[in-house]
């Protein structure tokens, strides 16, 4: 399960706190929530500090959001590294399951 909570909103930025698991089945809900929030404010911050598990689909979604100017904060060093390295290892079978 992935819980998404708006924890702060200003005229310029909305912060969405994620808690739980970012896995296939929840990534489209995350995408939809981000699109809706970006329609309301020019900047979106995702706080992933409370995320406990991310699968390949979740990593790909976070990378997609990051490329589209969504700021991701609260990452463990492991998740930060995955967000940077995923594309390099995509075809090697390196990705399977990730723990935050």
N, C-alpha and C positions, 0 to 999 in steps of 0.2 A: 504494500500500500504506500502511496505517496500523498502526504498532506502538503497542501500549498496554502500559505497564509500571507496576506498582505500585511506587513508589519510597519511600514512607513510609506507615506505618500506626501509629496510636496508638489508644487507646480511643475517642477523640472524632473523629478525622479520618483519612481515607485520601487520599493524593495519587497521582493517576494521571497519568503523563507520556505525552503523545502525541507521536509522531514520524512525519513523512511527510505524507501527503495526507488531508484530511478531505473525502471526496467521496461521491457517491451510490454505494451498494454497501457502504460502510464505516460509514455513519451508523447503521444498525440494529445493527451489532456494537458500536459505541460506546454506543448507548442501552442495549443489553443489559448491557454491562459496568458501566455506571453504576448500573443498577437492582440488580445483584448486589452491588456494593460498598456502596450505600446501605442494603442489608439488613443489612450487617455493622457499619457505623459511622454515627453520626448526621450526619456532614458529609463532603462529597466536594470535593476540589480537583482541577481539571484544569489541568495545566501544559502550555501550548501553545507554549512557546518554540521547540521543535524542529519545529513544523509548517511545511511549506514551501508548501502550497497548500490553499486552501479554495474549494469551489464553492458555489453557492447553497444546495444541500441541506445542506452542512456548516455554513454560516452559520446557517441556520434551526435546525439541531439544536443548535448552541451557544446560540442565543437561547432555545430551549425549555429547555435544561438550566439556563441562567442564571435564567430565570423560576421554575424549580423549586428554587432555592436551592443550585445547584451553583456553587461559586466557580471562576472562570476566571482563571488567572494566567499571566504570561509573554507576554501579548499584545503584538504590535507596535502602534504607534499606529494603523496602518492597520486592523488587525483590530479593535481597540477601537472605532474609528469605525464600521466595518461592523456590529458588534454593536449599536450604538446607532441607526444610521440605516436598517437594512434594512427595517423595517416601514414607514417613511415612503415608501419608493420602490418597494415591492413591485409595484404595478400599472403602473409607468411603463416597465418594460423596462430599468430601470437595472441590475438584477442580471443578470449572465451568468457571469463567471468572476473569481475573486479570487486574488491572490497574496499570501501573508503577508509 
